[in-house]
């Protein structure tokens, strides 16, 4: 950000000293570059946040599945025990 600030401040200073059409075009181009870059950074942040949430959801689902499998095994053992005892 510091590099962009330096360039944009310099162009604005030049515009104040001598208003030339090319400086207006450069200032506009810099503005568009800033907006584009800012949008890319924002999109990357949202993408990273989404990936992080998906990973957390997946880990929770895997943990729930493991707990369910363990409970099924435990109940199957109990069922086998009752089958032997009762019949």
N, CA, C and O atoms as a GROMACS GRO file, in nm:
protein
  348
    1UNK      N    1   0.082  -0.119   0.000
    1UNK     CA    2   0.000   0.000   0.000
    1UNK      C    3   0.087   0.126   0.000
    1UNK      O    4   0.048   0.228  -0.057
    2UNK      N    5   0.201   0.119   0.062
    2UNK     CA    6   0.288   0.236   0.069
    2UNK      C    7   0.336   0.278  -0.070
    2UNK      O    8   0.344   0.397  -0.099
    3UNK      N    9   0.366   0.182  -0.156
    3UNK     CA   10   0.410   0.214  -0.292
    3UNK      C   11   0.300   0.284  -0.370
    3UNK      O   12   0.323   0.382  -0.439
    4UNK      N   13   0.179   0.231  -0.356
    4UNK     CA   14   0.066   0.292  -0.427
    4UNK      C   15   0.043   0.434  -0.375
    4UNK      O   16   0.017   0.525  -0.453
    5UNK      N   17   0.052   0.450  -0.246
    5UNK     CA   18   0.032   0.582  -0.186
    5UNK      C   19   0.134   0.682  -0.238
    5UNK      O   20   0.101   0.796  -0.269
    6UNK      N   21   0.259   0.638  -0.247
    6UNK     CA   22   0.366   0.725  -0.298
    6UNK      C   23   0.337   0.769  -0.441
    6UNK      O   24   0.348   0.888  -0.474
    7UNK      N   25   0.302   0.674  -0.526
    7UNK     CA   26   0.276   0.706  -0.666
    7UNK      C   27   0.154   0.796  -0.680
    7UNK      O   28   0.158   0.895  -0.753
    8UNK      N   29   0.047   0.762  -0.611
    8UNK     CA   30  -0.076   0.842  -0.625
    8UNK      C   31  -0.057   0.983  -0.569
    8UNK      O   32  -0.105   1.080  -0.628
    9UNK      N   33   0.012   0.996  -0.456
    9UNK     CA   34   0.038   1.130  -0.402
    9UNK      C   35   0.123   1.213  -0.498
    9UNK      O   36   0.100   1.333  -0.514
   10UNK      N   37   0.221   1.149  -0.560
   10UNK     CA   38   0.308   1.220  -0.654
   10UNK      C   39   0.228   1.269  -0.775
   10UNK      O   40   0.243   1.384  -0.818
   11UNK      N   41   0.143   1.182  -0.829
   11UNK     CA   42   0.061   1.222  -0.943
   11UNK      C   43  -0.032   1.336  -0.905
   11UNK      O   44  -0.049   1.431  -0.982
   12UNK      N   45  -0.093   1.328  -0.787
   12UNK     CA   46  -0.182   1.435  -0.742
   12UNK      C   47  -0.106   1.567  -0.724
   12UNK      O   48  -0.157   1.674  -0.758
   13UNK      N   49   0.015   1.560  -0.670
   13UNK     CA   50   0.097   1.681  -0.656
   13UNK      C   51   0.128   1.741  -0.793
   13UNK      O   52   0.120   1.863  -0.810
   14UNK      N   53   0.163   1.657  -0.889
   14UNK     CA   54   0.192   1.706  -1.024
   14UNK      C   55   0.069   1.771  -1.086
   14UNK      O   56   0.078   1.872  -1.155
   15UNK      N   57  -0.049   1.708  -1.059
   15UNK     CA   58  -0.173   1.765  -1.113
   15UNK      C   59  -0.200   1.904  -1.056
   15UNK      O   60  -0.247   1.993  -1.127
   16UNK      N   61  -0.170   1.922  -0.928
   16UNK     CA   62  -0.192   2.053  -0.865
   16UNK      C   63  -0.100   2.158  -0.924
   16UNK      O   64  -0.139   2.274  -0.941
   17UNK      N   65   0.022   2.118  -0.956
   17UNK     CA   66   0.121   2.213  -1.010
   17UNK      C   67   0.090   2.247  -1.156
   17UNK      O   68   0.100   2.363  -1.197
   18UNK      N   69   0.053   2.147  -1.231
   18UNK     CA   70   0.024   2.171  -1.373
   18UNK      C   71  -0.079   2.068  -1.418
   18UNK      O   72  -0.050   1.950  -1.433
   19UNK      N   73  -0.198   2.117  -1.440
   19UNK     CA   74  -0.307   2.027  -1.478
   19UNK      C   75  -0.295   1.992  -1.626
   19UNK      O   76  -0.324   2.073  -1.714
   20UNK      N   77  -0.251   1.869  -1.651
   20UNK     CA   78  -0.234   1.821  -1.788
   20UNK      C   79  -0.328   1.702  -1.810
   20UNK      O   80  -0.351   1.624  -1.717
   21UNK      N   81  -0.383   1.689  -1.930
   21UNK     CA   82  -0.474   1.577  -1.956
   21UNK      C   83  -0.411   1.440  -1.927
   21UNK      O   84  -0.480   1.350  -1.878
   22UNK      N   85  -0.284   1.424  -1.956
   22UNK     CA   86  -0.219   1.295  -1.931
   22UNK      C   87  -0.216   1.262  -1.782
   22UNK      O   88  -0.229   1.146  -1.744
   23UNK      N   89  -0.200   1.364  -1.698
   23UNK     CA   90  -0.200   1.339  -1.554
   23UNK      C   91  -0.339   1.297  -1.506
   23UNK      O   92  -0.352   1.215  -1.415
   24UNK      N   93  -0.442   1.353  -1.567
   24UNK     CA   94  -0.578   1.310  -1.534
   24UNK      C   95  -0.599   1.163  -1.571
   24UNK      O   96  -0.660   1.086  -1.496
   25UNK      N   97  -0.547   1.125  -1.689
   25UNK     CA   98  -0.558   0.985  -1.731
   25UNK      C   99  -0.480   0.892  -1.638
   25UNK      O  100  -0.527   0.784  -1.604
   26UNK      N  101  -0.362   0.935  -1.598
   26UNK     CA  102  -0.280   0.854  -1.507
   26UNK      C  103  -0.349   0.839  -1.372
   26UNK      O  104  -0.352   0.731  -1.314
   27UNK      N  105  -0.405   0.950  -1.322
   27UNK     CA  106  -0.476   0.945  -1.193
   27UNK      C  107  -0.595   0.850  -1.202
   27UNK      O  108  -0.621   0.773  -1.109
   28UNK      N  109  -0.667   0.857  -1.312
   28UNK     CA  110  -0.783   0.767  -1.330
   28UNK      C  111  -0.737   0.621  -1.338
   28UNK      O  112  -0.798   0.533  -1.278
   29UNK      N  113  -0.630   0.597  -1.412
   29UNK     CA  114  -0.576   0.460  -1.425
   29UNK      C  115  -0.532   0.406  -1.289
   29UNK      O  116  -0.556   0.290  -1.256
   30UNK      N  117  -0.467   0.491  -1.211
   30UNK     CA  118  -0.424   0.450  -1.077
   30UNK      C  119  -0.545   0.416  -0.990
   30UNK      O  120  -0.544   0.318  -0.915
   31UNK      N  121  -0.647   0.497  -1.001
   31UNK     CA  122  -0.768   0.473  -0.924
   31UNK      C  123  -0.831   0.339  -0.962
   31UNK      O  124  -0.872   0.262  -0.875
   32UNK      N  125  -0.837   0.312  -1.091
   32UNK     CA  126  -0.893   0.184  -1.137
   32UNK      C  127  -0.807   0.066  -1.091
   32UNK      O  128  -0.860  -0.038  -1.053
   33UNK      N  129  -0.675   0.083  -1.095
   33UNK     CA  130  -0.585  -0.023  -1.046
   33UNK      C  131  -0.610  -0.050  -0.898
   33UNK      O  132  -0.614  -0.165  -0.854
   34UNK      N  133  -0.625   0.057  -0.822
   34UNK     CA  134  -0.649   0.042  -0.678
   34UNK      C  135  -0.780  -0.034  -0.654
   34UNK      O  136  -0.785  -0.127  -0.574
   35UNK      N  137  -0.886   0.007  -0.723
   35UNK     CA  138  -1.016  -0.058  -0.704
   35UNK      C  139  -1.010  -0.205  -0.744
   35UNK      O  140  -1.066  -0.290  -0.675
   36UNK      N  141  -0.942  -0.235  -0.854
   36UNK     CA  142  -0.929  -0.372  -0.900
   36UNK      C  143  -0.852  -0.456  -0.799
   36UNK      O  144  -0.894  -0.567  -0.764
   37UNK      N  145  -0.741  -0.404  -0.752
   37UNK     CA  146  -0.658  -0.476  -0.655
   37UNK      C  147  -0.733  -0.497  -0.524
   37UNK      O  148  -0.728  -0.604  -0.464
   38UNK      N  149  -0.802  -0.394  -0.482
   38UNK     CA  150  -0.881  -0.405  -0.359
   38UNK      C  151  -0.987  -0.512  -0.372
   38UNK      O  152  -1.009  -0.590  -0.279
   39UNK      N  153  -1.053  -0.517  -0.487
   39UNK     CA  154  -1.155  -0.619  -0.511
   39UNK      C  155  -1.094  -0.759  -0.509
   39UNK      O  156  -1.153  -0.852  -0.453
   40UNK      N  157  -0.977  -0.776  -0.570
   40UNK     CA  158  -0.910  -0.906  -0.568
   40UNK      C  159  -0.876  -0.949  -0.425
   40UNK      O  160  -0.895  -1.065  -0.388
   41UNK      N  161  -0.825  -0.856  -0.346
   41UNK     CA  162  -0.791  -0.888  -0.207
   41UNK      C  163  -0.915  -0.925  -0.128
   41UNK      O  164  -0.911  -1.016  -0.046
   42UNK      N  165  -1.024  -0.855  -0.152
   42UNK     CA  166  -1.150  -0.884  -0.082
   42UNK      C  167  -1.201  -1.023  -0.121
   42UNK      O  168  -1.243  -1.101  -0.035
   43UNK      N  169  -1.197  -1.052  -0.251
   43UNK     CA  170  -1.241  -1.183  -0.297
   43UNK      C  171  -1.156  -1.294  -0.238
   43UNK      O  172  -1.209  -1.397  -0.197
   44UNK      N  173  -1.024  -1.274  -0.231
   44UNK     CA  174  -0.934  -1.374  -0.174
   44UNK      C  175  -0.965  -1.396  -0.027
   44UNK      O  176  -0.961  -1.509   0.022
   45UNK      N  177  -0.996  -1.289   0.046
   45UNK     CA  178  -1.029  -1.300   0.187
   45UNK      C  179  -1.155  -1.384   0.206
   45UNK      O  180  -1.160  -1.473   0.290
   46UNK      N  181  -1.259  -1.354   0.125
   46UNK     CA  182  -1.383  -1.431   0.135
   46UNK      C  183  -1.361  -1.576   0.095
   46UNK      O  184  -1.418  -1.666   0.157
   47UNK      N  185  -1.281  -1.600  -0.007
   47UNK     CA  186  -1.251  -1.736  -0.050
   47UNK      C  187  -1.182  -1.813   0.063
   47UNK      O  188  -1.220  -1.926   0.093
   48UNK      N  189  -1.081  -1.751   0.123
   48UNK     CA  190  -1.009  -1.816   0.233
   48UNK      C  191  -1.102  -1.845   0.350
   48UNK      O  192  -1.096  -1.952   0.411
   49UNK      N  193  -1.187  -1.748   0.381
   49UNK     CA  194  -1.282  -1.767   0.492
   49UNK      C  195  -1.378  -1.882   0.461
   49UNK      O  196  -1.407  -1.963   0.549
   50UNK      N  197  -1.426  -1.891   0.339
   50UNK     CA  198  -1.516  -2.000   0.300
   50UNK      C  199  -1.448  -2.135   0.311
   50UNK      O  200  -1.505  -2.231   0.363
   51UNK      N  201  -1.325  -2.144   0.261
   51UNK     CA  202  -1.250  -2.270   0.269
   51UNK      C  203  -1.231  -2.311   0.415
   51UNK      O  204  -1.248  -2.428   0.450
   52UNK      N  205  -1.198  -2.214   0.500
   52UNK     CA  206  -1.179  -2.242   0.642
   52UNK      C  207  -1.308  -2.296   0.704
   52UNK      O  208  -1.305  -2.393   0.780
   53UNK      N  209  -1.422  -2.235   0.671
   53UNK     CA  210  -1.549  -2.282   0.724
   53UNK      C  211  -1.584  -2.422   0.673
   53UNK      O  212  -1.635  -2.504   0.748
   54UNK      N  213  -1.556  -2.449   0.544
   54UNK     CA  214  -1.583  -2.581   0.488
   54UNK      C  215  -1.499  -2.687   0.558
   54UNK      O  216  -1.547  -2.796   0.588
   55UNK      N  217  -1.374  -2.656   0.584
   55UNK     CA  218  -1.286  -2.751   0.654
   55UNK      C  219  -1.338  -2.780   0.794
   55UNK      O  220  -1.342  -2.895   0.838
   56UNK      N  221  -1.376  -2.674   0.865
   56UNK     CA  222  -1.428  -2.692   1.000
   56UNK      C  223  -1.555  -2.776   0.998
   56UNK      O  224  -1.573  -2.864   1.082
   57UNK      N  225  -1.644  -2.750   0.902
   57UNK     CA  226  -1.767  -2.829   0.889
   57UNK      C  227  -1.735  -2.975   0.862
   57UNK      O  228  -1.797  -3.065   0.919
   58UNK      N  229  -1.638  -2.998   0.775
   58UNK     CA  230  -1.601  -3.136   0.741
   58UNK      C  231  -1.544  -3.208   0.863
   58UNK      O  232  -1.579  -3.323   0.890
   59UNK      N  233  -1.458  -3.140   0.937
   59UNK     CA  234  -1.400  -3.202   1.056
   59UNK      C  235  -1.507  -3.235   1.160
   59UNK      O  236  -1.502  -3.340   1.224
   60UNK      N  237  -1.604  -3.145   1.175
   60UNK     CA  238  -1.714  -3.173   1.269
   60UNK      C  239  -1.795  -3.293   1.222
   60UNK      O  240  -1.835  -3.377   1.302
   61UNK      N  241  -1.821  -3.302   1.090
   61UNK     CA  242  -1.898  -3.413   1.036
   61UNK      C  243  -1.822  -3.545   1.055
   61UNK      O  244  -1.882  -3.647   1.090
   62UNK      N  245  -1.693  -3.543   1.032
   62UNK     CA  246  -1.612  -3.664   1.050
   62UNK      C  247  -1.614  -3.707   1.196
   62UNK      O  248  -1.627  -3.826   1.226
   63UNK      N  249  -1.602  -3.611   1.287
   63UNK     CA  250  -1.605  -3.643   1.430
   63UNK      C  251  -1.740  -3.702   1.471
   63UNK      O  252  -1.745  -3.798   1.547
   64UNK      N  253  -1.848  -3.645   1.419
   64UNK     CA  254  -1.982  -3.698   1.450
   64UNK      C  255  -1.996  -3.840   1.394
   64UNK      O  256  -2.054  -3.926   1.461
   65UNK      N  257  -1.945  -3.864   1.275
   65UNK     CA  258  -1.953  -3.998   1.215
   65UNK      C  259  -1.873  -4.099   1.298
   65UNK      O  260  -1.919  -4.211   1.318
   66UNK      N  261  -1.756  -4.060   1.345
   66UNK     CA  262  -1.676  -4.151   1.429
   66UNK      C  263  -1.749  -4.184   1.558
   66UNK      O  264  -1.751  -4.300   1.601
   67UNK      N  265  -1.807  -4.083   1.620
   67UNK     CA  266  -1.882  -4.107   1.743
   67UNK      C  267  -2.001  -4.200   1.717
   67UNK      O  268  -2.029  -4.289   1.798
   68UNK      N  269  -2.069  -4.179   1.605
   68UNK     CA  270  -2.183  -4.264   1.571
   68UNK      C  271  -2.137  -4.408   1.546
   68UNK      O  272  -2.203  -4.502   1.590
   69UNK      N  273  -2.026  -4.426   1.477
   69UNK     CA  274  -1.973  -4.560   1.452
   69UNK      C  275  -1.936  -4.629   1.583
   69UNK      O  276  -1.965  -4.747   1.602
   70UNK      N  277  -1.873  -4.556   1.673
   70UNK     CA  278  -1.838  -4.613   1.804
   70UNK      C  279  -1.962  -4.653   1.881
   70UNK      O  280  -1.965  -4.758   1.946
   71UNK      N  281  -2.065  -4.571   1.875
   71UNK     CA  282  -2.190  -4.601   1.946
   71UNK      C  283  -2.256  -4.724   1.885
   71UNK      O  284  -2.309  -4.808   1.958
   72UNK      N  285  -2.254  -4.737   1.753
   72UNK     CA  286  -2.310  -4.854   1.686
   72UNK      C  287  -2.236  -4.980   1.730
   72UNK      O  288  -2.298  -5.081   1.760
   73UNK      N  289  -2.104  -4.973   1.733
   73UNK     CA  290  -2.026  -5.090   1.777
   73UNK      C  291  -2.059  -5.127   1.921
   73UNK      O  292  -2.073  -5.244   1.954
   74UNK      N  293  -2.070  -5.027   2.005
   74UNK     CA  294  -2.104  -5.051   2.146
   74UNK      C  295  -2.242  -5.116   2.157
   74UNK      O  296  -2.260  -5.211   2.233
   75UNK      N  297  -2.338  -5.067   2.083
   75UNK     CA  298  -2.473  -5.123   2.088
   75UNK      C  299  -2.477  -5.263   2.028
   75UNK      O  300  -2.553  -5.348   2.075
   76UNK      N  301  -2.398  -5.289   1.925
   76UNK     CA  302  -2.391  -5.423   1.867
   76UNK      C  303  -2.333  -5.522   1.967
   76UNK      O  304  -2.378  -5.637   1.975
   77UNK      N  305  -2.233  -5.479   2.044
   77UNK     CA  306  -2.176  -5.566   2.149
   77UNK      C  307  -2.279  -5.596   2.256
   77UNK      O  308  -2.292  -5.710   2.302
   78UNK      N  309  -2.353  -5.493   2.295
   78UNK     CA  310  -2.457  -5.514   2.395
   78UNK      C  311  -2.564  -5.610   2.343
   78UNK      O  312  -2.611  -5.698   2.415
   79UNK      N  313  -2.601  -5.594   2.216
   79UNK     CA  314  -2.701  -5.682   2.156
   79UNK      C  315  -2.652  -5.826   2.154
   79UNK      O  316  -2.728  -5.917   2.188
   80UNK      N  317  -2.527  -5.847   2.115
   80UNK     CA  318  -2.471  -5.981   2.115
   80UNK      C  319  -2.470  -6.041   2.257
   80UNK      O  320  -2.499  -6.159   2.276
   81UNK      N  321  -2.437  -5.958   2.353
   81UNK     CA  322  -2.436  -6.004   2.492
   81UNK      C  323  -2.575  -6.049   2.535
   81UNK      O  324  -2.591  -6.155   2.595
   82UNK      N  325  -2.676  -5.968   2.504
   82UNK     CA  326  -2.814  -6.003   2.542
   82UNK      C  327  -2.863  -6.126   2.467
   82UNK      O  328  -2.939  -6.205   2.522
   83UNK      N  329  -2.822  -6.144   2.343
   83UNK     CA  330  -2.859  -6.263   2.266
   83UNK      C  331  -2.803  -6.387   2.332
   83UNK      O  332  -2.871  -6.489   2.342
   84UNK      N  333  -2.677  -6.380   2.377
   84UNK     CA  334  -2.615  -6.496   2.443
   84UNK      C  335  -2.681  -6.524   2.576
   84UNK      O  336  -2.706  -6.640   2.611
   85UNK      N  337  -2.709  -6.418   2.651
   85UNK     CA  338  -2.766  -6.437   2.784
   85UNK      C  339  -2.910  -6.487   2.775
   85UNK      O  340  -2.949  -6.576   2.851
   86UNK      N  341  -2.987  -6.433   2.686
   86UNK     CA  342  -3.129  -6.464   2.680
   86UNK      C  343  -3.163  -6.579   2.586
   86UNK      O  344  -3.273  -6.634   2.590
   87UNK      N  345  -3.073  -6.614   2.504
   87UNK     CA  346  -3.123  -6.713   2.422
   87UNK      C  347  -3.049  -6.795   2.335
   87UNK      O  348  -3.106  -6.880   2.266
   0.00000   0.00000   0.00000
